[in-house]
Amino acid sequence: AISSGNFIGHGIEDTLFDRLYSSADTFFSMSLEQKMLYHTGKNIVGYVADRTESVDSVYKSGNSKEQKDLRESYNMLYPPENSEGNFTGPLGFQDAMVEFTEQLLIVEIVLKQIFTAALSSAKGIELPTTYLKDVEEDTTGQLRVSRYTNTPGFEDAIKLLPHSDWGTLTIINSADEGLEEVRDGRWCKVPAKKGELHVNVGEMYAMWSNGLFKSNIHRVSSETAMDRISFCYFTSQGTLT
């Protein structure tokens, strides 16, 4: 069964990754007051402050320090001009995120061709080459850049509680380790490199494939590096407005 893996040879230039990380670092280094100017009141777009969100926990930790996500984030829907309520960030940051998302759309098509071929082969039925992309034609994606900081008093807390993504596929990039997944009943570290993309299967694909694709349980470890930045692109997040 397919649940996750690292993807290389995607064709995204190193210079774009450099721009992404430098512009994200510049944004998150601003004062909280400055960053809150980009807060929309909707966690799906704009800036979200540290300890504001909370994912549903799969494994209850019982630790009161782990009831809120220990991260701050900036979120952008794509395509931005067609998404009601979207928000424009600082120019250099916004431009890099839009360009990165446009590159990920190409990666998304290739990945869904691969998943379609796997589904077709396993079920013994003929499917169009782009079947899984075709059925999601009217949906949009969300790019979320998160920074996991060294919050005083929370050094031993899991930064992001165990959960699975509800959508179809999540494409992740981070230059530092910290992401962990359940494999064969135990937590394993996910290798991280700035130019590599990690792909997770969400619950929607698990349901559509009748279990051929497995949704992936993952978390961000308490041992993650200080000021670790990650970019997560969630495909097929909703209908364009």
URMOFEN-V564331 format. One record per run of one state. SS is the DSSP state (H for helix, E for strand, - for the rest). FROM is the first residue (numbers start at 1). TO is the last residue. If there is no record, write none. Layout:
# URMOFEN-V564331
ss from to
SS FROM TO
SS FROM TO
This chain:
# URMOFEN-V564331
ss from to
- 1 1
E 2 2
- 3 3
E 4 7
- 8 13
H 14 28
- 29 31
H 32 38
E 39 39
- 40 45
E 46 48
- 49 63
H 64 66
- 67 71
E 72 78
- 79 79
H 80 82
- 83 90
H 91 123
- 124 130
H 131 134
- 135 138
E 139 148
- 149 159
E 160 163
- 164 168
E 169 174
- 175 178
E 179 183
- 184 185
E 186 189
- 190 196
E 197 201
- 202 202
H 203 208
- 209 212
E 213 213
- 214 217
E 218 220
- 221 227
E 228 239
- 240 241
